[in-house]
Amino acid sequence: MKKVFLKAPSRVQLFKEMAPEVPLPPQPVLTRWGTWLSAVFYYAANFKKIQEIISCFEEEESTAVKIVHEIMQKESLLCDLVFIASNFTNFVPAITYLEKRSETLVDRLQAFDEVIDNIHKIPGIVGEDIKSKCDKVISANKDLKEIKSIAEVLKGNSNAQVIGMNIESAVCFKYAPVTSAEVERSFSQLKYILSDRRYSLTPDNLKKMLVIM
């Protein structure tokens, strides 16, 4: 869909004339899953109007238009949009929340657990496949158990155990992220850490900086 309106002012103008109250289709970012879900919600809410607009474009205009024409005619598309929009609405705010820097590890894990609970409530055969995949991915994440143990200690649970970690390191996990969303944001900071001009960076300070980022 992105290429249909990219560098195509005439199509953009037609879109605005036919649907002045509807914003142009969103452009999802490949590595940000929340943007893909937001796009699904957009198409689910405006499917008929988008389909009507696309039908006004000639397939001969471009390969992108031809491909979108074919996709919009698939009978399963509308069903898929309804399924995702009805079962994954809470995912976008949850992803946005987990990407924030100001939230605590305890709050992040609570949001994560709420998402997992919602996944287990998805009905049908597809829901079973999603639950199975989710459980498989979580069980393969060996660090999640340790992170949850640290969170229990941070909540004041005296019966929890911090696996293989000293007190100072565990304290640093109060605002630890639980996603990899910080990776791209950290590139410039990591580049600075490894700069040749850094002469006084101790292993202890490096460990703390990595936890913060």
N, C-alpha and C positions, 0 to 999 in steps of 0.2 A: 504493500500500500504506500509506503514511503516514496518509492520511485514514481508512483503515479502522479504525485503532486510536486515532486522535486523538479525545479526549473521548468515548471509548466504553469505560467501565470494565467493562461486561458482556462485551465481546469480549476485552478484555485478560485478564479472569479466566478465560474459557473457554480462551484460548490457554495460559495458565499451567497449567491443569488437564490439558489434552491433551498438552502438551509441556513438562513442568517442567524438563527438562534443556536446552531450547533457549531462548536469549534472544529477546526481542522483535525483530522485523525492524528492521534499521538504518535510519537516516534520512540518506541522502546529502545532502551540501551541494552546491548547484548549481555553484559555482565551484571545487570541489576534486575533481578526477577520481579521486584515490585512494579517496575514500569511495564512489564509484560502483562501482569494481572490487571493493572490500571487500563491498559489498552483493551483487554477482553471486556471489562466492565463498560468501556466506552462503546464498543461495537454491539454489546448486548442491549444497551439502552437506545442505540440509534441505528439498529440493523436495517430496518425497512427503508429509512431515509438514505442511508449510505448505499444500499443496494439500488435504489432508484437513481441516485446520482451516478453511480458507476455504469449503470445501463445506458446512460447518455453518451458515454465515451465510446468511440469506435475502436474495435480491437486492432485495427490496422495502424492506429496511432503509435503504439509502442508495444514491445514485448511485455512490459510490466502491466499494461492495461489488459492484455490478453490473459495473462496468468490470473490477475485479480478477478476478471470476468468468470473464469472457470471455477475459481475457489468459491465465489459468491453463489454459484449455482448448485453447490454440493448440498444435498438434503441433510447431511449429518452436521453441517456447520452450525445451524441455529440450535440444534440440540446440545452440541458441545458448549456453545456460548452460555446457554441457560444453565447447564450443569455446573460449569465453572463459576458463573456469577452467583449462583445460589449456595454454593458450598465453600467458596474461598474469599468471601467478602472481607473477613476479618484479617486476612493475610497481609494486605497492604499496610494498614496501620501498625500491625505487629512488626513487619519488616522495617518500617520507618523508625519505630521505637527502638528496635535492636541496633539500628545503625547510629543512634545518638551516642554522644560522648559523655553526657552528664549523668547517665543512669547507673545505678549500682549493679553489681553482679547478681545480688539477690533478686532485684526487680527484673533484670533481664531474663534470668532463669524462670521466674514466675510467668513472664510473657511467653517464653518458649514452651513451657509446659501447657499453657492454655491453648497454644496452637496445636500441639500434639493431641490434646484432648479433643479438639474440634476435628482433627483429621480422623480420629477413631470413630467419630459420629457420622462420617460420610456414608450414605447408604449405597446399596447395590453392588454389583460385581466389580465395577470400576473402583468403587470405594474400598472394597476388599484388597484389590491390587495395590492401591495407594497406601493403605495401612500396612500391608506386607512390606512394601518397599521402604516405607518410613521406619518401621521397626528394624529392618535389616541395616539401614544406614546408621541408625542410632546405636545399635548393638556393636557395630564395627568401629564406633568412635570410642576408643579406649580412654581418652582424656576426659570425656564427659563425666564419668564417675568421680574422678578426682576433683573436677571443677565443682560438682554438686556437693562433695564433701567439704570443700573450702567454704561454699555458700552456707552450709549448715553451721559451721563454726562461726561465720560472720553473723549469723542470726542468733547466736548465743546458745546453740545446742551443745551442751557439754559432753554429750555421748558420742558426738561425731568425731571422726579422726581425720587429720590432715595427712594424706599419704605422701611420705617422702619429701616433706617441705618444712623448713624452719619457720619460726614465728614471724620473723621480719618479712620473709617472702610472702607468707599468707596474708599479712596485713595489706601488702601492695595490691592484692587482688580485689580490693573493695570496689573499684570501678573498672575491673577487667572486662573487655568486650568478649562476647561469646560467638561472634561471627567474624568472617574475614573481610567485612566491609571496610575496615580500616587499612587494608593492605595498600590500596592506591593512594590513600591520603598520607600514608607513611613513607612513600617513596622518597620524597624530598628530604624528610627528616632523617631517614636511614642514610641517604647520600651524605648528609651533613655529619652524621655520626662517624662515618668511615672516611671522612676527609683527611687528607695528609696534614692539614693544619691543626688537627686535634692532637695535642701532646700530653694532656693531663687527664684523659678519660680512663678511669680505673674500671676493672671488671665489675666491681660492685655497683658503680654508677651506671654502667652499661646495662646491667641486669634490670635496674629500676626503670631506666628509660624504655626498655623493651616492654616491660609490664604496662607502663603508662600508655604506650602507643597501641 
